[in-house]
Amino acid sequence: EVVAERGADFPGEIHPRVVWHRDSPATRYRGFQHMLAIADPDAGAVDAIDGFVIPEVGDIDDWKKADEFVTIVENEHGLEEGSLAMSVIVESGEAELAMGTLREEMGKPTNNLERLFLLVDGEVDYTKDMRAITPTGDLPPWPELRHNTSRAASAAGLVAVDGPYDDIRDVEGYRERMTDNRAKGMLGIWSLTPGQVVEANTAPLPPESGSWLLEVDGRRVELESTDGVQVYEGTELSLEERDDAYVLRVGGDERTLDEEALRRELLELIQYVPSMDDIVDSMEEFEAARDAGTGAIAMERSATLRIDGVEVDVTDDRMWDEATYQASMTPISLFQDVYEHRPDQHDDLAERYGEDVIERARTVG
């Protein structure tokens, strides 16, 4: 009823989750009946429905059962075959192994698995299925599951989504989880609270301004930009200028270095986080070089670091080729997708990045 009344005004996609279980025919039948009811044109909701989410799937044959039920629903209600997407929640070892066969199964004339859309990790039930135990009772991080889900999604042209982050007050931990996920190619994550929704909607996009990070004792600290100088104000690292040399202390390690050696050492410790404008600039520069017949170019980035009042200029060169360009296209593609499908966010995006950057980001690539 809610979808029938308000679904047309919802700016995103709607994929109802139905009941299902790999070991229960009765539960699967209830899920089938649920899909039939939701997709009934007389109920008024099907025009706003994009697909269904199937939880607790098992091996690949179980995925095919769900797919066949969706096909029957489409035929029962006169819908175009394949018009309803199907997403699954990976909550068992069986389902994890099934992801490894997706690429060869999709597209066979005996199924409609090409309707698959999302591969979603369900770490709570996965932990139960794996009989995993931690001393505190917290969920294991399951990096292998997230990697396998992302790999399967990439191979099959699907979207990988991480499960819920249940420590709802730990905003920083939620951000770190998303950062780790993006490094695995997993761009989506469940959101349990309004605060998590805001973080999940904004964190995957490039920042509005670039920043420098300094890594000390395995921890990355964002440097403060003051009048164009990147300032470190922590205590884990210190720098002292002494005669014609520098004394650099990192943790308990102390080294006396000349200026060139100091620059090399600091370059090992710092990283730059590019802004949307930086990424677009680099891509445009590479496109121009590629069109002129150059296959690879060097991109230079410089900064002045200030540590304990001592300033040091550093310059980092990075080689850009087609692979680098394609990797940089990932966040830009995400932005372009958001811009195309969420016109309600155009004003917020323009306020964040500026109209000029928005227009260039829409056309690059």
Secondary structure, 3 states (H helix, E strand, C coil): CHHHHHHHHCCCCCCCECCCCCCCHHHHHHHHHHHHHHHCHHHCCHHHCCEEEECCCCCHHHHHHHHHHHHHHHHHCCCCCCCCEEEEEECCHHHHHHHHHHHHHCCCCCCCHHHEEEEEECHHHHHHHCCCCCCCCCCCCCHHHHHHHHHHHHHHCCEEEECCCCCCCCHHHHHHHHHHHHHCCCCEECCCCHHHHHHHHHCCCCCCCCEEEEEECCEEEECEEECCEEEECCCCEEEEEECCEEEEEECCEEEEECHHHHHHHHHHHEEEECCHHHHHHHHHHHHHHHHCCCCCEEEEEEEEEEECCEEEEEEEEEEECHHHHHHHHHHHHHHHHHHHHCHHHHHHHHHHHCHHHHHHHHHCC
